[in-house]
Amino acid sequence: MWTIPTFWKARFWAAGIHLGISVSFAALAALLVFFVWYPYPYREISGGRSLFLLVITVDVIMGPLLTLAIFSKDKSRRALRFDLVIIGALQLAALTYGLWTVAVARPVHLVFEINRFLVVHAIDVSPDLLKNALPAFQQLPLTGPTLLSVRAFKDNVEKSEVTMAALAGTAVGARPDLWQSYGSGKSQILQAARPLAELKNRFPTRAGEIDRAVNSVTAAGRAAPLLAYVPMIGRNTFWTVLVDASTSEVIAFVPIDSF
């Protein structure tokens, strides 16, 4: 009966321990990414899940495979320690760079602009324009996206300038110099919002999905509000935001393109 040579047993044992350590670090990183930077639904809307899995998969596999390749009991303890430290340093550097990449792409604000919501990511925001934002908005949040709205244009000159910039690729909602508190845009939000019944009529096959989104809120013990909907633009997808038709409070999200 064939058995695994002792030489390989030692390597698999070392690689297995390294894999366990790597998975533990990956789990901690997942808590940061999915519960702080990309809470639901942004892990879907902003591609957080796919980006994180790519980073973590490479990092988790790289370390244990390198350990499997270099580990040998025939090496001196000093040489083996040096090799493992180098591998750990490389792996830590890769993880740090990966998390930095995820952080730069993280959603920072859900902004109401004119007649829709826009998910704004850190990489979308111009540092030059950020200096012109109200003091409360000059620091991009690190604890998950916040709600903002876009103020009215000061005059036709500003409107024309913003429109031209939008045509060139700078979305209106991604301009910090136009940001204001979410509550300040309440009247515009409620004016743009459409009755929830209209959404169900437009997408009758998705009515169950819409009801589940609403029920997830009422199941938490709060009364069912009168709802309306507003379209939303994500990174590479379109969703719909359900809002309270009286207060404009964001209630739930559904993966429906309602434009």
C-alpha positions in Angstrom: 0.0 0.0 0.0 1.4 3.4 -1.0 1.9 6.0 1.7 3.0 9.6 1.5 6.7 9.9 2.1 7.8 11.6 5.3 9.4 14.3 3.3 6.1 15.4 1.9 4.2 14.8 5.1 6.3 17.5 6.8 5.7 19.9 3.9 1.9 19.3 3.9 1.8 19.7 7.7 3.6 23.1 7.5 1.5 24.2 4.5 -1.6 23.2 6.4 -0.7 25.3 9.4 0.1 28.2 7.1 -3.2 27.8 5.4 -5.1 27.9 8.7 -3.3 31.1 9.6 -4.0 32.7 6.2 -7.7 31.8 6.4 -7.9 33.4 9.9 -6.4 36.6 8.5 -8.8 36.4 5.5 -11.7 36.1 7.9 -10.7 39.2 9.8 -10.3 41.1 6.5 -13.7 39.9 5.4 -15.3 41.4 8.5 -13.7 44.7 7.7 -14.7 44.6 4.1 -18.3 43.2 4.2 -19.5 44.8 7.5 -17.7 48.1 7.4 -16.7 49.2 3.9 -19.1 47.3 1.8 -22.2 46.5 3.9 -25.3 45.1 2.1 -26.2 46.0 -0.6 -23.0 47.7 -1.6 -21.1 44.4 -1.7 -23.3 43.6 -4.7 -23.7 47.1 -6.2 -20.1 48.1 -5.9 -18.5 44.8 -6.7 -17.0 44.4 -3.3 -17.5 40.7 -3.1 -15.7 39.9 -6.4 -12.9 42.3 -5.8 -12.3 41.0 -2.2 -12.5 37.3 -3.3 -9.9 37.9 -6.0 -7.5 39.6 -3.6 -8.0 37.0 -0.8 -7.8 34.0 -3.1 -4.5 35.0 -4.5 -3.1 35.8 -1.0 -4.4 32.7 0.8 -3.1 30.4 -1.9 0.2 32.1 -2.4 1.5 31.7 1.2 0.8 28.0 1.8 2.0 27.0 -1.7 5.3 28.8 -1.1 5.6 27.1 2.3 4.9 23.7 0.6 7.7 24.5 -1.9 10.4 25.5 0.5 9.8 23.7 3.8 12.3 21.0 4.7 13.3 19.5 8.0 16.8 19.2 6.6 17.3 23.0 6.7 18.7 24.6 9.7 16.2 26.2 12.0 17.7 29.6 11.2 17.4 29.1 7.4 13.9 27.8 7.7 12.8 30.7 9.9 14.3 33.2 7.4 12.4 31.6 4.6 9.1 31.6 6.4 9.6 35.2 7.5 10.2 36.2 3.9 7.1 34.4 2.8 5.1 36.0 5.6 6.3 39.4 4.6 5.5 38.9 1.0 2.0 37.6 1.9 1.4 40.5 4.3 2.5 43.0 1.7 0.1 41.4 -0.9 -2.7 41.5 1.6 -2.1 45.1 2.5 -2.0 46.1 -1.1 -5.1 44.2 -1.8 -7.0 45.8 1.1 -5.8 49.2 0.0 -7.2 48.5 -3.5 -10.5 47.5 -2.0 -10.5 50.6 0.3 -9.8 53.0 -2.6 -12.7 51.4 -4.6 -15.1 51.5 -1.5 -18.5 53.3 -1.6 -18.4 56.4 0.5 -21.8 58.1 -0.1 -25.2 57.3 -1.5 -26.0 60.7 -3.1 -29.4 61.9 -4.4 -28.8 63.8 -7.6 -31.6 65.6 -9.4 -33.9 62.5 -9.9 -31.9 59.5 -8.9 -29.5 58.0 -6.4 -25.8 57.6 -7.2 -23.4 55.4 -5.3 -20.2 57.4 -5.1 -16.9 55.6 -4.5 -13.7 57.0 -3.0 -11.9 56.7 -6.3 -14.6 58.8 -8.0 -14.0 61.9 -5.9 -11.6 64.5 -7.0 -9.2 65.7 -4.2 -9.3 69.2 -5.6 -13.1 69.4 -5.5 -13.1 67.7 -2.0 -11.3 70.8 -0.7 -14.3 72.9 -1.7 -16.9 70.7 0.1 -18.6 71.8 3.3 -16.3 71.1 6.3 -18.5 68.2 7.4 -17.9 66.4 4.1 -14.2 67.0 3.4 -13.3 63.6 4.9 -14.4 60.5 3.1 -16.0 58.1 5.6 -14.1 54.8 6.5 -17.1 53.3 8.3 -19.4 52.7 5.4 -21.4 54.9 3.0 -23.5 57.8 4.2 -26.5 59.6 2.7 -26.1 62.9 1.0 -27.9 65.0 -1.6 -26.9 67.5 -4.2 -27.8 71.2 -3.7 -29.5 73.4 -6.3 -27.2 75.1 -8.7 -26.3 78.7 -7.8 -26.9 80.1 -11.2 -26.9 79.1 -14.9 -23.2 79.5 -15.2 -22.6 76.8 -12.5 -25.3 74.6 -14.1 -23.6 74.8 -17.5 -20.2 74.1 -16.0 -21.4 71.1 -14.0 -23.3 69.8 -17.1 -20.2 70.0 -19.2 -18.2 68.2 -16.5 -20.8 65.5 -16.3 -20.6 64.9 -20.1 -16.8 64.6 -19.6 -17.3 61.9 -17.0 -17.6 63.6 -13.6 -21.0 62.7 -12.3 -23.0 65.4 -10.6 -23.3 63.4 -7.4 -19.6 62.8 -7.3 -18.8 66.5 -6.9 -18.1 67.4 -3.3 -18.6 71.1 -3.9 -22.3 70.3 -4.5 -22.9 68.0 -1.6 -25.4 68.9 1.2 -27.0 66.9 3.9 -29.5 64.3 2.9 -32.3 66.0 4.8 -31.7 69.2 2.9 -32.8 67.5 -0.3 -36.0 66.0 1.2 -38.4 67.9 -1.0 -36.5 67.1 -4.2 -36.3 63.4 -3.2 -40.0 63.1 -2.5 -40.8 64.9 -5.7 -38.7 62.5 -7.7 -40.0 59.4 -5.9 -42.7 57.3 -7.6 -45.4 55.2 -5.8 -44.3 51.6 -5.0 -47.5 50.3 -6.7 -46.2 51.7 -10.0 -42.9 49.7 -9.6 -44.9 46.5 -9.1 -47.0 47.3 -12.1 -43.9 47.8 -14.2 -42.3 44.6 -13.0 -45.1 42.2 -12.1 -42.8 39.2 -12.2 -40.6 40.9 -9.5 -43.4 41.8 -7.1 -42.5 39.0 -4.7 -38.9 40.2 -4.6 -40.1 43.7 -3.8 -42.4 42.4 -1.1 -39.6 40.5 0.5 -37.4 43.6 0.6 -40.3 45.5 2.4 -41.0 42.6 4.7 -37.4 42.4 5.8 -37.9 45.9 7.2 -41.2 45.3 8.9 -40.0 42.0 10.3 -37.6 44.1 12.4 -40.6 45.4 14.4 -41.2 48.7 12.7 -44.5 49.7 11.2 -44.9 49.4 7.5 -44.4 52.9 6.0 -46.0 54.2 2.8 -43.3 53.5 0.3 -42.1 55.1 -3.0 -39.1 54.2 -5.2 -36.2 56.1 -6.8 -33.8 54.6 -9.4 -30.2 54.1 -8.4 -26.9 53.9 -10.3 -24.2 51.6 -8.9 -20.7 50.9 -10.3 -21.7 48.6 -13.1 -25.4 48.0 -12.4 -28.7 49.6 -11.7 -30.8 49.1 -8.6 -33.8 50.7 -7.0 -34.1 52.4 -3.6 -37.3 52.2 -1.6 -37.9 55.3 0.5 -40.5 56.4 3.0 -43.0 58.5 1.0 -43.4 60.9 3.9 -39.9 61.4 5.3 -37.6 60.3 2.3 -35.9 57.8 4.7 -34.1 55.1 2.8 -35.9 51.8 3.7 -34.7 49.1 1.4 -33.0 48.2 -1.9 -34.0 45.9 -4.7 -31.9 44.8 -7.7 -34.2 46.2 -10.3 -33.3 48.6 -13.1 -36.3 51.1 -12.7 -35.0 53.8 -15.1 
